[in-house]
Every structure is written in C-alpha cells, then in structure tokens.
Amino acid sequence: MKTPRRFTPEFQAKVVLEVLAGAQSPAEACRRHALSPNLLGLWKSTFLERAHTLFQPDEQRDEDQARIAELEQLLGRATRQIEVLKKASTLLDAASTRNGR
C-alpha cells in the first residue's frame, strides 16, 4: 500500500502563492507537483481563510497562544480525570461482581 505524501507548510504556501500570483494555473501546478485538484483547492481555501491572521498585532497572537495553552491544560486535566474515572468504574464493577451482584 502506498503511503501518503507529506507536504511541508512552506511547500504548500509556495504552490498556493504561485497559483494566486498567476505564475502558473491551478492545472499546471497540479501536473507539475502531481497534486490532486481537490488538495490544491483545500490548500488555497485554507490559505485565504487564515491570511488575515498575518496582520494581527503581535500582542493579539500572544493572547491567542496563551489561550491555546490554557485550553490544552484544561483538556489534559479532563483527560486524566476521565482515565481515573474509567479505572474506578472498572474496579467497582469487578468488586460488585465478586460480591454476588
């Protein structure tokens, strides 16, 4: 089975910028780099959706990064709590089965 190719963000941006600048058509870019037109379309739409973030003030990006870090910590805590509850549930089920449920 063929493993999927991995493309760096730099490569994706380069290809999208070439298409947007008119240096090559989407069809040419797809042929040249052996890409699916759907994949190139996805890269292009992602690029255009996120382009506005390049012009955000650095302080806004710092606030965003701080918020992401906070949410990651909350997710980690919730994941640990879920694991503890799963173990406790398993132990309680085993204990109640032994006691003649």
Secondary structure, 3 states (H helix, E strand, C coil): CCCCCCCCHHHHHHHHHHHHCCCCCHHHHHHHHCCCHHHHHHHHHHHHHHHHHHHCCHHHHHHHHHHHHHHHHHHHHHHHHHHHHHHHHHHHHHHHHHCCC
